[in-house]
Amino acid sequence: MAQSSQRIVLKFGSGILSTQRGIGLSRPQIARLTREVGALVRAGHQCVIVSSGAIAAGLATLGLNTKPKELAGKQACAAVGQSQLMHAYASAFAKRGLNVAQLLLTHNDLDSRTRHDNARNTLAHLLGRSNVVPIINENDSVAVEEINFGDNDRLSAEVAILLKADLLIILTSVDGLQDAAGKVVPLVRDFSEVAGIVRADKGRVSTGGMVTKLQAAQLAVRAGIPCCIASGRKAGIIGAIVAGKRPGTYFPTR
């Protein structure tokens, strides 16, 4: 990589990939997000996407208006929607001259030394190709942690640590961590000072809320990886963060 290039893990939550109703994928959103990621890749950065959205994609196909409450129903939606999610990414990135690679992981994969090393080596090889964007999701058809609680927030931090990333960007449907008055907290150096103001709000198809995003940020920072939580609904946010601007909430490593 060039001296100024970074290895960046970007987490896209269900709330920014789905339609406003939460049923099906928002193609305009995916087009814009992939365009911004593509610009980073062309600039020499290595980008890995940790993506939710499979359940939202599956809801429309199965003719459901709301996310099932039972685990088997959620996993069925994910099984149907995962291929649609990847097709949407593949089509959008192809317009940027980029290919995609799918990796379905569970926390057990990253806890196992052998599977941990295999995942890291596979990702490193893909990133070395310079024209491939790896896209990671939890293996929702067999795993339950992120499907029930987390929306891939923790997984994104674990992937960032696995890759020794330079930056973790968590994009969500709000502008960042908000205080009791609803104002965005721009900088967090001490997690204990903000733990009490975090609300457990969740979107229509999200499963994490700000609680799990704060936990993911703390996990990354402890490993020496700065993190930014910002809105994925606003154009130009990704490039601004990588350029050193601080939209949303920034968590430095020191």
N, C-alpha and C positions, 0 to 999 in steps of 0.2 A: 504494500500500500504506500501511497505517497505520504510525505511527512505530515501534511495537514489533514489527511483522511481519517475518518473515525469508523469504528465498528459500533453500529447502532442497533439496538433492539427496540422495535415499536410495537406497542400493544394496542390493538383496535378492539374496542368493546362492542357488544351487541347493539348498544344504543346508538352508535354512530354508523353502523353498517346496515341497519334495517330501515324500513320505511317509518314514517312518523307514527303509523299505527302499530308498528312492531311486527307486522306480518309480511314476510318476504324481504328480500334484499333491496337496498336502494342503489340502483345502478349509477346514478349521478354521483352519489357519495363515493362509491368504489372507484369510479373513474377519476375523481379529483384526488383521492388519497393515493392511488397508484401513480398518478401523474407527478405528485409531489415526491413520492419515494423514488420514482424513476429519475427525477432531477438529481437527487442525492447520489444515486448509483452512477449516473453519468459524470458527476463531479468527483468520483473516486472513492466514495464512502461504501462501506459494506453494510448492507441492511438486512435484518431478519425481522419478519413480521410474526407476532403471536396474535392469532386472530380468533375471536369468537364469531358468532353469527350462523353457525350450522343449524341450530334449533329454529331461529327466526326464518331461515330459508326453508326448512322442512315444514313449518306451519302452513305456509301457503299451498304447498304441494298436497298436503294431507287434508286441505280444506278446513283447517282449524282457525278459529278467531282469537283464541287465547292459548297461552302456553299450558300444557297439561301439568297437573299438580303431581301426578304419580311419576316415579322415576322411569318406569318402563316406557311411558308415553313420551317423556323428554328424550330418552335415548333413541326411540323410534324416529322422532323428528330429526335428531342429530344424524342418524344413519342415512336418512333420506336427503337431508340438506347439505351434508358435507361435500358431496360431489358437485352440487350446484354452487356452493361457495367457492370451491377451487376453480370451477369453470369460469365463474365471474372474474376471479383474479387473473386466471390465465388469459382470458380474452382482453382484459384491460391492460395487462402488462405487455401483451403481444404488440399492442399499438405503440408501445415505447421501445420495441425491439428487445424486450426482456422475456426470459422464461421463468417459470415458477417450479418449485419443488415442494412436495407435501411431506410433512413429518407429523405423525400422530404420536404424541407422547403421553405418559402418565407420570405421576410423581415417583412411582416405583421404578420407572426406567431411569430416572435421574439419581435415585438412591442406590441403585445397583452399580457397583464400580465398573463392571464389564459393559453394561448397557450405557452407562454415563459416558465412558470413553468412546464407545461406538457412535453415540449421538454427536459428541463433540467432533470426532474425526470426520464424520459424514458432513456436518455443517461446515467445518473448515474447508473441506474439499469443494463443496458447492460454492462457498464464498470466494474461493480462489479462482473460480471460472469467470468472474466479473460480469457475467450476463445472466446470472440466475439469482432470483430472490427466494430464499427459503421461507415457507409459510408453515407455521406450527400451530396446531390446535391440540387440546387434550383429546385423547381417544374416548370421546363421549359415549360410544356405543358399549364400552366395557368398563369405563372408569366413572366414579361418582363424585369425587371431591369438587372439581371445578363446576360440574354441571349443577350441583346443589348449592355451592357456596364459593364464590370467588371470581366467576366470569373470566378465568385465565389470568387474573392479576398476579397471584403468587407464581404461577407458571412462568409469566414473563420475567419476573425477577430471577427465577431459577435458571432460565435460559440465558439471561444477561450474565449471570455468574459463571455458568458453564462456558460461555464464550469469552469471558474476561472482556466484556464490552466496555466501551468508553462512555456510553450514555444509554439510559433507559428512558423512553418516552411513553407515557401512558395517556392515551387519548380517550376522552369520555364525553358525555353529553352535557357536562357543565364546565365552567371556565377554570375550575381548579378547586382547591380546598377552600371552603368558605368559613368565615367566623360566625359568631352568633347573630351578627347583624346582616349576614348575607353577603359580606364583602370578601373578595378573594384575598387569601393570605399569600403574598408574593414570594416569601422566603421562609423556609423552615430549617433551622439549624439544630433545634432540640425537639425531638419528637414528643417528649413528655409534656411540653408546653401546649401542644395542639391536640393531644389525644382526647381531651375532654370536650372539644367543640365539634368533633366529627359526628355527623349525622349518619344514620343507617339507611337513608333514602335509596331506593332502587327504581330503575326505570321499568317500563312495561315488560321488557324481555331480558333485562339485566339480572344477574344473580349476585353481584358483589356489593355495589355501593361504594362509598368513599372509605369505609372502614378497611376493606381488603386492599384498596389502592394504597392507603397509608401504610399498611403492613408490608406491602410489596416494596414501596419506596424505602422503608426502613431496612428491609432485607438487602436491597441493592446497595444502599449507602454503607451499611456495615461491611460490605465486601469491597468498598472503595469505588463504587460506581454511582455517579450523580444521576438524579432522576428528575423528571419534570412531568407534572400532571396538568393537562390542559384540555381545552375544548377541541374535539375532532370535527366539529360542525363549522369551524371557521377556516376559510381558505388562507393558506400561507403560514399556518402555525408551525408545521413541521420544519420548513426551511428557516423560519425565524429562530426556533429553538436551537437548531444545529449551528446557526450563525452566531450564537452567543446571546441572543435576546432572551428575555425571560417572561413570555406570556404565561399565564397560569401560575402554578405554584412550583418553585424550584427547590430541590433538596440537594445542597452541596455536600461533598464528602468531608469538608473541614471548614 
